[in-house]
Amino acid sequence: MPRNLRIRVDHDVCVGNAMCEAIAPKVFQLNDNRQSEAVDPGAETLEKILEAAENCPVSAIFVEDADTGEQLFP
């Protein structure tokens, strides 16, 4: 059973380079301010979401299990 994920992007840090969108385009999209938004956390595998978070050049993406609160990244 897939995990129920909560993904947060820190807009005070995000520079909008869109690496996350390139890796997981079903999950991440740039908003009108050219900053990433998590639009559908269930649209990709946990592994792909973690890959996108790990490749964020400014570490603006936070991933946690929405049911348990366990922080999965960073």
C-alpha positions as CSV (number, residue, x, y, z in Angstrom):
1,M,0.0,0.0,0.0
2,P,1.5,3.4,-1.0
3,R,2.2,5.9,1.7
4,N,0.0,9.0,2.1
5,L,2.6,11.8,1.7
6,R,2.7,15.4,2.7
7,I,5.1,17.5,0.6
8,R,6.0,21.1,1.5
9,V,8.0,23.5,-0.5
10,D,9.7,26.3,1.4
11,H,8.9,29.4,-0.8
12,D,11.4,31.5,1.2
13,V,14.1,29.2,-0.2
14,C,12.8,27.9,-3.6
15,V,14.6,29.5,-6.5
16,G,12.4,27.9,-9.2
17,N,15.0,26.0,-11.2
18,A,12.4,23.3,-11.8
19,M,14.6,20.2,-11.2
20,C,11.8,18.7,-9.2
21,E,9.4,19.3,-12.0
22,A,11.8,17.6,-14.5
23,I,12.1,14.5,-12.2
24,A,8.5,14.2,-11.1
25,P,6.3,16.4,-13.4
26,K,3.0,14.8,-12.2
27,V,3.8,15.9,-8.6
28,F,5.5,19.3,-9.0
29,Q,4.6,22.3,-11.0
30,L,5.9,25.9,-11.0
31,N,3.4,28.4,-9.8
32,D,2.9,32.0,-11.1
33,N,5.9,33.1,-9.1
34,R,8.1,30.4,-10.7
35,Q,8.3,28.5,-7.4
36,S,7.5,24.8,-7.1
37,E,4.2,23.5,-5.7
38,A,3.3,19.9,-4.9
39,V,0.1,19.5,-6.9
40,D,-0.4,15.7,-6.5
41,P,1.7,13.8,-4.0
42,G,0.1,10.5,-4.9
43,A,1.0,10.8,-8.6
44,E,4.5,9.3,-8.3
45,T,6.3,6.7,-6.3
46,L,8.0,7.6,-3.1
47,E,11.3,6.9,-4.6
48,K,10.7,9.4,-7.5
49,I,9.5,12.1,-5.0
50,L,12.5,11.6,-2.8
51,E,14.8,11.8,-5.9
52,A,13.2,15.1,-6.8
53,A,13.6,16.4,-3.2
54,E,17.3,15.2,-3.0
55,N,18.0,17.0,-6.3
56,C,16.6,20.4,-5.2
57,P,19.7,22.6,-5.3
58,V,18.5,24.7,-2.3
59,S,16.9,21.9,-0.2
60,A,13.5,23.5,-0.3
61,I,11.4,20.3,-0.4
62,F,10.2,18.5,2.7
63,V,8.5,15.1,2.5
64,E,6.7,13.4,5.4
65,D,4.3,10.5,5.9
66,A,1.0,12.3,6.4
67,D,-0.4,9.5,8.6
68,T,2.4,9.1,11.0
69,G,4.2,12.4,10.8
70,E,7.5,10.6,10.0
71,Q,9.9,13.0,8.2
72,L,11.2,11.2,5.1
73,F,13.3,14.0,3.7
74,P,15.5,15.6,4.7
